[in-house]
Amino acid sequence: MINAPILDAPQASAPPSIYQLRSNMQSSEVVDRGIAVQASFSSICAIEYLKSHNIDPEVIKRVLLHPELRRKGRH
């Protein structure tokens, strides 16, 4: 992982781990598609889609159940 000075700055509103840089753009795109699946179909469909692409269960839980904790991006 690349250590950037901005990551070392204290964050008052959320834990620093939320602000880690994305290291795998392919996984990022899969997660974005999973969020779209959830919006278009259901959370169950999104969970199955993300699991089928080997997305970590903790990431699935965070992005689908806690949209306020998602990284800022295209979704």
Order of alpha helices (4+ residues) and beta strands (2+ residues): alpha-alpha-alpha-alpha
